[in-house]
Amino acid sequence: MVLNDRDKNKKAKVGKARNKDSHADFRRPALEEKAGLDARIAAAKILAAVVDRRTPLDGMLDAEHGNPAYRALIEPDRALVRAIVQAALRHLPRIEAILSSLLDSPLPEGARSLHHLLVIAMTQMMYLDVPDHSAVDLAVEQATRDPRNRRFAKLVNAVLRRLGREKAERLASVASLPSTPKWFFDRLVKVYGADVAAQIAEVHGRPAPIDITVKSNPEVWAERLNGCVLPTGSVRLAEFRGGIPTLEGFADGEWWVQDAAAALPARLLGDISGKRVADLCAAPGGKTAQLIQAGAIVTAVEQSESRIRRLKSNLNRLHLECECVNASLLDFRPSELFDGVLLDAPCSSTGTARRHPDVLWTKGPEDVAKLASLQETLLRHALTLVRPGGRLVFSNCSLDPSEGEEVVARVLADTPGYRREPIVAVDWPGLEDAVTPLGELRTTPAMLTPEDAEGGIDGFYACVLSRS
């Protein structure tokens, strides 16, 4: 059949329309079939924000105000994003070393989105229970849909398939490489020596266990919640699936989540029943709850309005009450001095990297120095709130002595009327090694590793200062 020009044009238009329709029909189901793709895209964006822009992870994973890509997901996908990003940050130096070994030449300069895409996929393949074919397929699809990475889709496929074939060999090749940033590991070696530094880094590579502080009867609650009682008196829960609020006793306010090391500073104040005690920098309220439960008349001071709301909410669930003061610590000048003061000061939080793996990537040596200066300022003011004969406990969750021991040494050197009150090792069974020769407390994640529980505790520093 012969077509004239008009017929040809008409047929061409119809053909284009059909092609367009069938293309739409083809693509729409394909988009729907890629379950989990949005979660991987969100994970890559969040990883980039942490590593490249030093954005704290907690804020981005907030259900109401967090990263838009994360908030758009359903809860199972949000949980997957959290698992992927946290695992990636815990093992990033090893993942990046393996990635470099799989590439014939480095990725193009500025190809950070491609880099993060590959890291997210490799994390699933090496450290999470995700089938290799699923991780590879989704990564290739993710690259294909991103204009920046489309031309690298074949590279993504080749690199990840090779990793799937050589996974065990590649993991073995980096087993001795510290899974922490170099700046942090170098400081650990300088302070604790190479062996302990390696132990700390290894523990940081594992998810943190869940410890709780109970109001009473830790043995009973350990049995009810399938946990064990640690030497510190905290209850460590066995691995479980589900949310904390679903566990027995949570809604009734019988216990609260608090790492075993974080529960130690409040206990250093001794017998405080009936005494006036100030908890400075009090939110989220775990230590405040301990002080109230110990019988103290507590004043909780917190500068942030949002954090003091959280503090009050937590205390309300626990059926505990105290005076809450929303004020800057440096502006806090009560009419009556306190028998005891607890200053758990803001710090680099490097001791909590097991549960907050972004900390080591969003902070650096300059932050440690800046925070140490702030701690010294806060400690000098906090000492003025202690009555003669009273005690102050200074603590923080940093592993760096410049934020702990060195701060206290400088303050005591030029502040007459205060002295270090030594902590006695025999009073802390199971943590004798945490008591330093000066009588201060220094825990590390390499301590408290019983075989019947997932090991380690947060890194914490604490000391007791008394006023003459």
C-alpha positions as CSV (number, residue, x, y, z in Angstrom):
1,M,0.0,0.0,0.0
2,V,1.3,3.4,-0.9
3,L,0.8,6.3,1.5
4,N,0.8,9.9,0.6
5,D,2.6,12.5,2.8
6,R,-0.5,13.3,4.8
7,D,-1.1,9.6,5.5
8,K,2.5,9.2,6.5
9,N,2.4,12.1,8.9
10,K,-0.8,10.8,10.4
11,K,0.6,7.3,10.9
12,A,3.8,8.7,12.4
13,K,1.8,10.7,14.9
14,V,-0.2,7.6,15.8
15,G,2.9,5.6,16.1
16,K,4.5,8.2,18.4
17,A,1.4,8.2,20.5
18,R,1.4,4.5,20.7
19,N,5.0,4.4,21.6
20,K,4.5,7.1,24.2
21,D,1.6,5.2,25.7
22,S,3.3,1.9,25.8
23,H,6.4,3.5,27.2
24,A,4.3,5.0,30.0
25,D,2.6,1.6,30.5
26,F,6.0,0.0,30.7
27,R,7.6,2.4,33.0
28,R,4.8,2.9,35.5
29,P,4.8,-0.8,36.7
30,A,8.6,-0.8,36.7
31,L,8.7,2.1,39.2
32,E,6.3,0.3,41.4
33,E,8.2,-3.0,41.3
34,K,11.4,-1.5,42.7
35,A,10.4,-1.9,46.4
36,G,13.0,-0.4,48.7
37,L,14.5,1.9,46.1
38,D,13.3,5.0,47.8
39,A,14.9,3.8,51.1
40,R,18.3,3.3,49.4
41,I,18.0,6.8,47.8
42,A,17.2,8.3,51.2
43,A,20.1,6.4,52.8
44,A,22.6,7.7,50.3
45,K,21.4,11.3,50.8
46,I,21.6,11.0,54.6
47,L,25.1,9.4,54.4
48,A,26.3,12.2,52.2
49,A,25.0,14.8,54.7
50,V,26.8,13.2,57.6
51,V,30.1,12.6,55.9
52,D,30.4,15.6,53.5
53,R,28.5,18.2,55.5
54,R,29.0,16.9,59.0
55,T,25.2,17.0,59.7
56,P,24.2,15.1,62.9
57,L,22.3,11.9,62.2
58,D,19.7,12.2,65.0
59,G,18.1,15.3,63.5
60,M,17.9,13.8,60.0
61,L,16.1,10.7,61.4
62,D,13.5,12.7,63.3
63,A,10.1,11.5,62.3
64,E,8.6,15.0,62.3
65,H,11.4,17.4,61.3
66,G,14.0,15.1,59.7
67,N,15.3,14.7,56.2
68,P,12.3,14.9,53.7
69,A,13.3,11.8,51.9
70,Y,13.3,9.9,55.2
71,R,10.0,11.4,56.4
72,A,8.3,10.3,53.1
73,L,9.0,6.6,53.9
74,I,6.8,4.1,55.7
75,E,8.2,2.9,59.1
76,P,9.7,-0.4,57.8
77,D,11.6,1.5,55.2
78,R,12.7,4.1,57.8
79,A,14.0,1.3,59.9
80,L,16.0,0.0,56.9
81,V,17.5,3.4,56.3
82,R,18.6,3.6,59.9
83,A,20.2,0.2,59.8
84,I,22.0,0.9,56.5
85,V,23.4,4.3,57.4
86,Q,24.5,3.3,60.9
87,A,26.2,0.2,59.6
88,A,27.9,2.3,56.8
89,L,29.2,4.8,59.4
90,R,30.5,2.0,61.7
91,H,32.5,0.4,59.0
92,L,33.2,3.2,56.5
93,P,37.0,3.1,56.5
94,R,36.9,-0.6,55.6
95,I,34.1,-0.2,53.0
96,E,36.0,2.6,51.3
97,A,39.2,0.6,51.3
98,I,37.4,-2.3,49.7
99,L,35.8,0.0,47.2
100,S,39.2,1.4,46.2
101,S,40.6,-2.1,45.7
102,L,37.7,-3.0,43.4
103,L,38.2,0.0,41.1
104,D,40.8,0.0,38.2
105,S,41.0,3.7,38.7
106,P,39.6,6.2,41.2
107,L,36.1,7.6,40.8
108,P,36.0,10.9,39.0
109,E,36.7,13.9,41.2
110,G,33.5,15.3,42.5
111,A,31.5,12.0,42.0
112,R,30.5,11.9,45.6
113,S,26.9,10.9,44.9
114,L,28.3,7.8,43.1
115,H,30.6,7.1,45.9
116,H,27.8,7.2,48.5
117,L,25.6,5.0,46.3
118,L,28.3,2.4,46.1
119,V,28.9,2.5,49.9
120,I,25.2,2.1,50.6
121,A,25.0,-1.0,48.4
122,M,28.3,-2.5,49.7
123,T,27.1,-2.0,53.3
124,Q,24.0,-4.1,52.6
125,M,26.1,-6.8,50.9
126,M,28.8,-7.1,53.6
127,Y,27.2,-6.1,56.9
128,L,23.4,-6.5,56.6
129,D,21.1,-9.4,55.9
130,V,20.2,-8.2,52.4
131,P,20.6,-10.6,49.4
132,D,23.4,-9.5,47.1
133,H,21.2,-9.6,43.9
134,S,18.7,-7.2,45.6
135,A,21.4,-4.8,46.7
136,V,23.0,-4.8,43.2
137,D,19.8,-4.5,41.3
138,L,18.6,-1.5,43.4
139,A,22.0,0.2,43.2
140,V,22.0,-0.1,39.4
141,E,18.5,1.2,39.2
142,Q,19.4,4.1,41.5
143,A,22.3,5.0,39.3
144,T,20.2,4.8,36.1
145,R,17.6,7.2,37.5
146,D,20.2,9.8,38.7
147,P,21.4,12.0,35.8
148,R,24.7,12.4,37.6
149,N,25.3,8.7,37.8
150,R,23.5,7.3,34.8
151,R,26.6,6.9,32.7
152,F,28.2,4.9,35.6
153,A,25.4,2.3,35.8
154,K,27.5,-0.4,34.2
155,L,30.4,0.4,36.5
156,V,28.1,0.0,39.5
157,N,26.9,-3.3,38.2
158,A,30.4,-4.6,37.6
159,V,31.9,-3.5,40.9
160,L,29.1,-4.8,43.0
161,R,28.9,-8.2,41.2
162,R,32.6,-8.6,41.7
163,L,32.2,-7.8,45.4
164,G,29.5,-10.5,45.6
165,R,32.0,-13.1,44.2
166,E,34.9,-12.0,46.3
167,K,33.2,-10.8,49.5
168,A,34.9,-13.1,52.0
169,E,38.4,-12.4,50.6
170,R,37.8,-8.6,50.5
171,L,36.5,-8.5,54.1
172,A,39.5,-10.5,55.3
173,S,41.9,-8.1,53.6
174,V,40.6,-5.2,55.7
175,A,40.1,-7.0,59.0
176,S,43.1,-5.3,60.7
177,L,42.1,-1.8,59.5
178,P,40.5,0.3,62.3
179,S,36.8,0.9,61.6
180,T,37.0,4.5,62.8
181,P,38.3,7.8,61.3
182,K,42.1,8.1,61.4
183,W,42.0,11.3,63.5
184,F,40.1,9.5,66.2
185,F,42.1,6.3,66.1
186,D,45.4,8.2,66.4
187,R,44.1,9.9,69.5
188,L,43.1,6.6,71.0
189,V,46.5,5.1,70.4
190,K,48.2,8.1,72.0
191,V,46.0,7.9,75.1
192,Y,45.3,4.1,75.6
193,G,48.0,2.4,73.5
194,A,47.6,0.4,70.3
195,D,46.0,-2.7,71.8
196,V,43.3,-1.0,73.8
197,A,42.7,1.4,70.9
198,A,42.1,-1.5,68.6
199,Q,39.7,-3.1,71.1
200,I,37.7,0.2,71.4
201,A,37.5,0.6,67.6
202,E,36.3,-3.0,67.3
203,V,33.5,-2.5,69.9
204,H,32.5,0.7,68.1
205,G,32.0,-1.4,65.0
206,R,29.1,-3.3,66.7
207,P,25.6,-2.0,67.6
208,A,25.2,-1.0,71.2
209,P,23.2,-3.2,73.5
210,I,20.2,-1.7,75.3
211,D,20.7,-1.1,79.0
212,I,18.0,0.1,81.4
213,T,18.0,1.5,84.9
214,V,15.2,0.1,87.0
215,K,13.5,1.7,90.0
216,S,13.9,-1.5,92.0
217,N,14.5,-5.2,91.8
218,P,16.9,-5.5,88.8
219,E,16.9,-9.3,89.1
220,V,13.2,-9.4,88.7
221,W,13.1,-7.1,85.7
222,A,16.0,-9.0,84.1
223,E,14.0,-12.1,84.2
224,R,10.8,-10.5,83.0
225,L,12.6,-8.8,80.1
226,N,14.9,-11.6,79.2
227,G,18.0,-9.7,80.2
228,C,20.9,-10.0,82.7
229,V,22.0,-7.8,85.6
230,L,25.4,-6.2,85.0
231,P,27.9,-5.6,87.9
232,T,26.9,-2.0,87.9
233,G,23.3,-2.8,88.7
234,S,21.9,-1.9,85.2
235,V,19.9,-4.5,83.3
236,R,21.1,-5.4,79.9
237,L,18.4,-6.6,77.5
238,A,18.9,-9.5,75.1
239,E,18.3,-8.7,71.4
240,F,14.7,-8.3,70.6
241,R,12.5,-7.1,67.8
242,G,10.0,-4.3,68.3
243,G,9.9,-1.0,70.0
244,I,11.0,-0.1,73.5
245,P,7.6,1.2,74.5
246,T,6.0,-2.2,73.9
247,L,8.1,-3.8,76.7
248,E,6.6,-4.6,80.0
249,G,7.1,-1.8,82.6
250,F,7.8,1.0,80.2
251,A,4.3,2.5,80.1
252,D,4.1,2.1,83.9
253,G,7.4,4.0,84.4
254,E,9.2,1.2,86.1
255,W,12.5,1.8,84.2
256,W,14.2,3.9,81.6
257,V,16.8,3.4,78.9
258,Q,20.3,4.4,80.1
259,D,23.7,3.0,79.2
260,A,25.4,1.3,82.2
261,A,28.2,3.8,82.1
262,A,25.8,6.8,82.0
263,A,24.2,5.5,85.2
264,L,27.5,5.7,87.2
265,P,28.0,9.5,87.7
266,A,24.8,10.0,89.7
267,R,25.8,7.2,92.1
268,L,29.1,8.9,92.8
269,L,27.3,11.5,94.9
270,G,26.7,8.9,97.6
271,D,23.8,9.0,100.0
272,I,21.8,12.0,98.9
273,S,18.5,11.1,100.6
274,G,16.8,14.3,101.8
275,K,19.6,16.5,100.4
276,R,19.3,19.3,97.9
277,V,20.9,18.3,94.6
278,A,21.2,20.2,91.3
279,D,21.4,18.3,88.0
280,L,23.0,20.7,85.5
281,C,22.6,20.1,81.8
282,A,19.9,17.7,82.9
283,A,18.0,16.6,79.7
284,P,17.0,14.0,78.7
285,G,16.6,13.1,82.4
286,G,18.1,9.7,83.1
287,K,20.4,11.0,85.7
288,T,17.7,13.3,87.1
289,A,15.5,10.3,87.6
290,Q,18.3,8.5,89.4
291,L,18.7,11.4,91.8
292,I,15.0,11.7,92.5
293,Q,14.7,7.9,93.0
294,A,17.6,8.1,95.5
295,G,15.6,10.5,97.6
296,A,17.2,13.8,96.8
297,I,15.3,17.1,96.5
298,V,16.3,17.8,92.9
299,T,16.6,21.0,90.8
300,A,17.1,20.2,87.1
301,V,18.6,22.9,85.0
302,E,18.4,22.9,81.2
303,Q,19.0,25.7,78.7
304,S,17.1,24.3,75.7
305,E,13.4,24.7,75.8
306,S,12.8,21.7,73.6
307,R,15.1,19.5,75.7
308,I,13.4,20.6,79.0
309,R,10.1,19.6,77.5
310,R,11.5,16.2,76.8
311,L,12.9,16.1,80.3
312,K,9.5,16.8,81.8
313,S,7.8,14.3,79.5
314,N,10.2,11.6,80.6
315,L,9.8,12.3,84.3
316,N,6.0,12.4,83.9
317,R,6.1,8.8,82.4
318,L,8.3,7.7,85.4
319,H,5.9,9.4,87.9
320,L,8.8,11.4,89.3
321,E,8.8,15.1,90.1
322,C,11.4,17.8,90.6
323,E,12.0,21.5,90.1
324,C,12.8,22.2,86.5
325,V,14.6,25.4,85.6
326,N,14.9,26.6,82.0
327,A,18.0,28.7,82.0
328,S,21.6,28.9,80.9
329,L,23.9,27.3,83.4
330,L,26.1,30.3,83.5
331,D,23.1,32.5,84.4
332,F,21.9,30.1,87.1
333,R,22.5,31.6,90.5
334,P,20.2,30.1,93.2
335,S,19.5,31.8,96.5
336,E,20.7,28.7,98.4
337,L,23.7,26.5,97.6
338,F,23.4,22.7,97.1
339,D,24.5,19.7,99.0
340,G,25.3,18.0,95.8
341,V,25.8,19.1,92.2
342,L,26.0,16.8,89.1
343,L,27.5,18.4,86.0
344,D,27.3,16.0,83.0
345,A,28.9,18.5,80.6
346,P,28.4,18.9,76.9
347,C,31.3,17.1,75.1
348,S,32.4,15.5,71.8
349,S,30.4,12.3,72.8
350,T,33.1,10.1,71.3
351,G,32.4,7.5,74.1
352,T,29.0,6.9,72.6
353,A,30.0,6.1,69.1
354,R,28.6,2.6,69.4
355,R,25.0,4.0,69.5
356,H,25.8,7.3,67.6
357,P,28.3,6.3,64.9
358,D,27.9,9.7,63.2
359,V,29.7,11.4,66.0
360,L,33.2,10.4,64.8
361,W,32.4,11.8,61.3
362,T,30.7,15.0,62.3
363,K,33.3,16.1,64.8
364,G,37.1,16.5,64.7
365,P,40.1,17.6,66.9
366,E,39.0,21.2,66.7
367,D,35.6,20.3,68.2
368,V,37.3,18.5,71.1
369,A,39.4,21.5,71.9
370,K,36.4,23.9,71.7
371,L,34.2,21.7,74.0
372,A,37.0,21.2,76.5
373,S,37.2,25.0,76.9
374,L,33.4,25.2,77.4
375,Q,33.5,22.4,80.0
376,E,36.1,24.3,82.0
377,T,34.0,27.4,82.0
378,L,30.9,25.4,83.1
379,L,32.8,23.5,85.8
380,R,34.2,26.7,87.3
381,H,30.7,28.1,87.6
382,A,29.2,24.8,88.9
383,L,31.7,24.7,91.8
384,T,30.3,28.0,93.0
385,L,26.9,26.3,93.5
386,V,28.2,23.8,96.0
387,R,27.8,24.5,99.7
388,P,30.8,24.1,102.1
389,G,31.1,20.4,102.8
390,G,29.2,19.5,99.7
391,R,30.2,17.5,96.6
392,L,30.2,18.0,92.9
393,V,30.4,15.2,90.3
394,F,31.8,16.2,86.9
395,S,31.3,13.8,84.1
396,N,31.0,13.5,80.3
397,C,30.9,10.8,77.6
398,S,34.1,11.6,75.8
399,L,37.1,9.2,75.6
400,D,39.5,12.1,75.3
401,P,41.4,13.2,78.5
402,S,41.5,16.7,77.3
403,E,37.7,16.8,78.0
404,G,38.0,15.2,81.4
405,E,41.2,14.7,83.4
406,E,43.0,17.7,81.9
407,V,40.0,20.0,82.6
408,V,39.8,19.0,86.2
409,A,43.5,19.3,86.7
410,R,43.5,22.9,85.4
411,V,40.5,23.9,87.6
412,L,41.9,22.4,90.8
413,A,45.3,24.0,90.2
414,D,44.0,27.5,90.6
415,T,40.7,27.1,92.6
416,P,41.4,26.9,96.3
417,G,38.9,25.3,98.7
418,Y,38.1,22.3,96.5
419,R,39.8,18.9,96.3
420,R,39.5,15.6,94.4
421,E,37.7,13.0,96.5
422,P,39.2,9.7,95.3
423,I,36.9,6.9,94.1
424,V,37.7,3.6,95.6
425,A,38.1,0.6,93.3
426,V,36.7,-2.0,95.7
427,D,33.4,-0.1,95.7
428,W,32.9,-0.8,92.0
429,P,33.1,-4.6,91.5
430,G,33.4,-5.5,87.9
431,L,34.8,-2.0,87.1
432,E,37.9,-2.0,89.2
433,D,40.0,-1.3,86.1
434,A,37.9,1.8,85.4
435,V,39.2,3.6,88.6
436,T,42.4,5.5,87.8
437,P,45.4,6.0,90.1
438,L,44.1,9.5,90.9
439,G,40.8,8.0,92.0
440,E,38.8,9.1,89.0
441,L,36.5,7.0,86.8
442,R,37.4,6.3,83.2
443,T,35.3,3.7,81.3
444,T,35.9,2.6,77.7
445,P,33.8,0.5,75.3
446,A,36.4,-2.3,75.8
447,M,35.3,-2.7,79.4
448,L,32.5,-4.8,80.9
449,T,32.3,-7.5,78.3
450,P,30.7,-10.5,80.0
451,E,30.3,-13.6,77.8
452,D,26.6,-13.8,78.6
453,A,25.8,-10.4,77.2
454,E,26.7,-8.3,74.2
455,G,29.9,-6.6,75.5
456,G,31.0,-3.1,76.1
457,I,29.7,0.1,77.7
458,D,30.0,3.7,76.7
459,G,33.2,5.6,77.3
460,F,32.7,7.9,80.3
461,Y,34.8,10.1,82.6
462,A,33.8,11.1,86.1
463,C,35.3,12.5,89.2
464,V,34.2,13.7,92.6
465,L,35.2,17.1,93.9
466,S,34.4,18.2,97.4
467,R,34.3,21.7,98.9
468,S,36.0,22.3,102.2
